[in-house]
Amino acid sequence: MKFGELKRQVKRKEAFAALICLLPAGIFAAIFVFIPIISVFYISLTNMDIARNTSNFIGIGNFIFLFKNEKFIKSIINTLYFAAVKIPLDLVLALFLAVLLDKGLKGERDFSGRPISRR
């Protein structure tokens, strides 16, 4: 047996071992992530009545209804504002206050989370 063949066999065994180790995570992801996502997407394309246990395929009718609703559009705008404006501003403010506390200003004990200790 040549060295190149031996090296290929070792790589193949390592790849197989890696797949065996990843198999539980793949099964978990399939059961708890991918299958629910596909199910929710299918349900969103139907007019489901849970009480009567019936569903009619209506395509993108639910999405058309949503995008015609002014409250839904307003909630999307509020969400985008929160994600694009509020979160970055809060982050900048928090970093600014952290830098101020790190510099050792007067009254630092009042704002830091450290307990007051006697010297």
BAFI-3210 file (N, C-alpha, C; in Angstrom, 3 decimals, decimal comma, padded with zeros to 6 digits):
// residues 119
n [1|2|3|4|5|6|7|8|9|10|11|12|13|14|15|16|17|18|19|20|21|22|23|24|25|26|27|28|29|30|31|32|33|34|35|36|37|38|39|40|41|42|43|44|45|46|47|48|49|50|51|52|53|54|55|56|57|58|59|60|61|62|63|64|65|66|67|68|69|70|71|72|73|74|75|76|77|78|79|80|81|82|83|84|85|86|87|88|89|90|91|92|93|94|95|96|97|98|99|100|101|102|103|104|105|106|107|108|109|110|111|112|113|114|115|116|117|118|119]
n.u [000,848|000,555|001,789|000,138|-002,388|-002,892|-003,024|-005,351|-007,247|-007,150|-008,054|-010,640|-011,700|-011,578|-013,332|-015,695|-015,944|-016,306|-018,775|-020,398|-020,241|-021,520|-024,075|-026,126|-026,595|-027,508|-029,874|-031,308|-031,508|-033,039|-035,459|-036,293|-035,921|-035,859|-038,128|-040,318|-040,125|-040,716|-043,300|-044,669|-044,436|-045,988|-048,489|-048,937|-049,721|-052,269|-055,808|-056,539|-058,672|-058,782|-060,639|-062,501|-060,826|-059,924|-058,432|-057,794|-056,062|-054,785|-052,772|-050,833|-052,626|-053,018|-050,744|-051,130|-053,402|-052,239|-050,325|-051,985|-053,068|-053,089|-052,189|-050,396|-048,379|-047,542|-046,509|-044,351|-042,783|-042,226|-040,740|-038,498|-037,476|-036,794|-034,804|-032,907|-032,344|-032,827|-031,538|-028,728|-028,195|-028,586|-026,535|-024,239|-024,510|-024,284|-021,657|-020,272|-020,860|-019,606|-016,934|-016,545|-016,883|-014,734|-012,594|-012,287|-013,747|-015,021|-017,467|-017,872|-018,459|-021,154|-022,411|-021,374|-021,481|-020,227|-019,885|-019,971|-017,059|-015,145|-012,142]
n.v [-001,166|002,167|005,346|007,547|006,361|005,372|007,766|008,894|007,047|007,475|010,130|009,734|008,119|009,935|011,893|010,423|009,863|012,472|013,071|011,232|012,280|014,722|013,981|013,715|016,453|017,336|015,842|016,879|019,578|019,230|018,226|020,147|022,654|022,924|021,418|022,634|025,256|024,841|023,819|026,032|027,843|026,544|026,537|029,270|029,752|028,854|028,827|028,235|026,541|025,879|024,958|023,494|021,793|022,108|023,119|025,365|025,843|028,931|030,346|033,250|034,903|035,522|037,069|039,238|040,331|041,082|043,059|045,047|046,013|048,713|048,892|046,778|047,606|049,900|048,680|047,294|049,448|050,624|048,552|048,435|051,011|050,732|048,752|049,963|052,505|052,953|050,794|050,992|053,614|053,255|051,449|053,003|054,982|053,369|052,394|054,826|055,639|053,523|053,947|056,404|055,631|053,962|055,654|056,651|058,733|061,374|060,384|057,922|055,596|055,825|055,179|052,828|049,214|048,170|047,270|049,562|050,108|050,279|052,025]
n.w [000,000|-000,884|000,310|-000,310|-000,715|001,825|003,228|002,105|002,995|005,739|005,858|004,898|006,925|009,056|008,140|008,097|010,833|011,747|010,576|011,901|014,476|014,075|013,441|015,563|016,144|013,675|013,393|015,570|014,740|012,440|013,476|015,409|014,240|011,274|010,312|011,790|010,679|007,960|008,262|009,392|007,301|005,344|006,657|006,722|004,168|004,000|004,799|007,716|009,946|013,135|014,989|013,516|012,300|009,645|006,539|003,944|000,970|000,168|-000,972|-001,388|-000,162|002,570|003,084|001,379|002,578|005,037|004,274|003,385|005,657|007,804|010,463|010,650|008,870|010,232|012,552|011,462|010,612|013,121|014,273|012,560|013,034|015,741|015,553|013,877|014,899|017,737|019,148|018,288|019,323|022,084|022,570|021,984|023,977|026,286|026,004|026,147|028,791|030,127|029,495|030,768|033,465|033,688|033,679|036,208|037,614|039,814|042,146|041,118|042,470|042,982|040,621|039,624|039,648|041,787|045,218|048,003|049,741|052,741|053,293]
ca.u [000,000|001,342|001,536|-000,993|-003,626|-003,065|-003,440|-006,752|-008,070|-007,212|-008,943|-012,000|-012,135|-011,793|-014,557|-016,799|-016,063|-016,879|-020,198|-021,059|-020,340|-022,463|-025,390|-027,131|-026,935|-028,308|-031,207|-031,925|-031,856|-034,135|-036,703|-036,719|-035,737|-036,261|-039,500|-041,262|-040,085|-041,465|-044,705|-045,215|-044,557|-047,153|-049,687|-049,156|-050,327|-053,599|-056,819|-056,751|-059,655|-058,364|-061,811|-063,109|-059,723|-059,917|-057,544|-057,911|-054,880|-055,152|-051,578|-050,299|-053,748|-052,774|-049,728|-051,776|-054,230|-051,362|-049,696|-053,020|-053,456|-052,268|-051,551|-049,238|-047,334|-047,031|-045,687|-043,091|-041,999|-041,736|-039,697|-037,304|-036,938|-036,159|-033,584|-031,918|-032,040|-032,824|-030,506|-027,380|-028,035|-028,407|-025,195|-023,261|-024,645|-023,738|-020,194|-019,810|-020,894|-018,595|-015,624|-016,492|-016,664|-013,399|-011,587|-012,124|-014,265|-015,623|-018,813|-017,925|-019,092|-022,605|-022,933|-020,857|-022,172|-019,400|-020,345|-019,155|-016,213|-014,373|-010,705]
ca.v [000,000|003,388|006,357|008,366|005,620|005,342|009,105|009,039|006,229|008,156|011,277|009,213|007,690|011,138|012,524|009,585|010,100|013,808|012,981|010,520|013,215|015,782|013,410|014,120|017,872|017,426|015,323|017,880|020,741|018,856|018,057|021,321|023,902|022,913|020,936|023,693|026,372|024,421|023,719|027,376|028,425|025,927|027,021|030,668|029,771|028,247|029,452|027,126|026,661|024,870|024,396|022,489|020,982|022,216|024,128|025,576|026,500|030,211|030,983|034,421|035,741|036,016|038,119|040,400|040,898|041,730|044,277|046,069|046,440|049,856|048,612|045,915|048,447|050,742|047,847|047,032|050,692|050,740|047,541|048,876|052,136|050,202|048,022|050,800|053,754|052,845|049,871|051,585|054,740|052,696|050,855|054,100|055,579|052,434|052,405|056,116|055,593|052,564|054,610|057,396|054,933|053,356|056,707|056,944|060,063|061,558|059,847|056,666|054,574|055,975|054,655|051,501|048,124|047,664|047,691|050,580|049,481|051,233|051,864]
ca.w [000,000|-000,991|001,320|-000,747|-000,468|003,278|003,634|001,695|003,884|007,036|005,697|004,761|008,256|009,857|007,653|008,562|012,273|011,918|010,243|012,997|015,597|013,732|013,198|016,563|015,965|012,455|013,693|016,442|013,919|011,543|014,231|016,155|013,502|009,870|010,143|012,177|009,731|006,777|008,658|009,555|005,961|004,710|007,341|006,346|002,836|004,075|005,645|008,632|011,021|014,103|015,655|012,641|011,781|008,186|005,976|002,503|000,415|-000,434|-001,529|-000,680|000,267|003,933|003,029|000,764|003,648|006,016|003,767|003,215|006,992|008,221|011,755|010,395|008,277|011,321|013,429|010,742|010,687|014,503|014,479|011,835|013,784|016,950|015,199|013,192|015,605|019,206|019,644|018,185|020,257|023,431|022,620|022,071|025,306|027,269|025,882|026,653|030,258|030,581|029,397|031,851|034,729|033,675|033,871|037,638|037,918|041,125|042,217|040,367|043,313|042,916|039,354|039,289|040,322|042,880|046,539|048,669|050,768|053,547|053,039]
c.u [000,896|000,903|000,318|-002,324|-003,935|-003,580|-004,913|-007,676|-008,235|-008,148|-010,399|-012,535|-012,410|-013,079|-015,778|-017,031|-016,691|-018,378|-020,973|-021,241|-021,369|-023,894|-026,422|-027,547|-027,792|-029,725|-031,965|-032,380|-033,026|-035,454|-037,189|-036,542|-036,358|-037,702|-040,512|-041,274|-040,887|-042,954|-045,354|-045,385|-045,773|-048,450|-049,984|-049,790|-051,725|-054,526|-057,262|-057,782|-059,367|-059,560|-062,454|-062,083|-059,752|-058,914|-057,727|-056,680|-055,324|-053,937|-051,128|-051,393|-053,562|-051,776|-050,281|-052,645|-053,378|-050,829|-050,703|-053,459|-052,516|-051,555|-050,320|-048,082|-046,711|-046,137|-044,353|-042,196|-041,432|-040,607|-038,398|-036,656|-036,180|-034,821|-032,505|-031,500|-031,849|-031,700|-029,102|-027,169|-027,836|-027,017|-024,124|-023,308|-024,038|-022,214|-019,599|-019,782|-019,851|-017,202|-015,485|-016,221|-015,271|-012,309|-011,401|-012,562|-014,787|-017,040|-018,973|-018,649|-020,610|-023,198|-022,447|-021,603|-021,386|-019,940|-019,399|-018,376|-015,439|-012,899|-009,944]
c.v [001,233|004,389|007,208|007,680|005,583|006,691|009,351|008,240|006,890|009,354|010,827|008,773|008,889|011,851|011,734|009,796|011,472|013,790|012,269|011,453|014,319|015,280|013,791|015,586|018,064|016,935|016,322|019,093|020,421|018,809|019,377|022,647|023,823|022,459|021,986|024,883|026,035|024,335|025,097|028,051|027,850|026,443|028,474|030,791|029,158|029,106|028,370|027,478|025,534|024,202|023,297|021,547|020,928|023,268|024,153|026,314|027,783|030,948|032,162|035,373|036,314|037,168|039,385|041,109|041,654|043,053|045,368|046,646|047,548|049,614|047,725|046,732|049,332|049,926|047,498|048,271|050,878|049,761|047,955|050,074|051,656|049,549|048,945|052,029|053,527|051,958|050,448|052,762|054,254|052,097|051,933|054,743|054,672|052,398|053,707|056,122|054,621|053,183|055,653|056,727|054,344|054,388|057,081|058,339|060,136|061,027|058,540|055,580|054,644|055,298|053,259|050,440|047,569|048,124|048,730|049,914|050,569|050,968|051,927]
c.w [000,000|000,068|000,965|-000,484|001,022|003,785|003,281|002,603|005,255|006,947|005,599|006,122|009,164|009,439|008,132|010,063|012,547|011,615|011,335|014,200|015,338|013,552|014,267|016,426|014,722|012,669|014,566|015,629|013,002|012,298|014,819|015,424|012,109|009,659|010,619|011,210|008,481|007,091|008,771|008,192|005,239|005,333|006,954|004,965|002,825|004,927|006,627|009,702|012,014|014,765|014,821|012,031|010,246|007,759|004,464|002,027|-000,273|-000,996|-000,698|-000,219|001,658|003,927|002,390|001,806|004,657|005,506|003,412|004,558|007,476|009,549|011,575|009,821|009,350|012,261|012,768|010,809|012,092|014,782|013,786|012,530|015,014|016,616|014,637|013,987|017,100|019,726|019,468|019,135|021,688|023,588|022,762|023,453|026,384|027,205|026,406|028,174|030,809|030,534|030,499|033,197|034,811|033,948|035,333|038,008|039,345|041,092|041,460|041,168|043,236|041,682|039,008|040,081|041,489|044,230|047,154|049,775|051,511|053,323|054,283]
res [m|k|f|g|e|l|k|r|q|v|k|r|k|e|a|f|a|a|l|i|c|l|l|p|a|g|i|f|a|a|i|f|v|f|i|p|i|i|s|v|f|y|i|s|l|t|n|m|d|i|a|r|n|t|s|n|f|i|g|i|g|n|f|i|f|l|f|k|n|e|k|f|i|k|s|i|i|n|t|l|y|f|a|a|v|k|i|p|l|d|l|v|l|a|l|f|l|a|v|l|l|d|k|g|l|k|g|e|r|d|f|s|g|r|p|i|s|r|r]
***
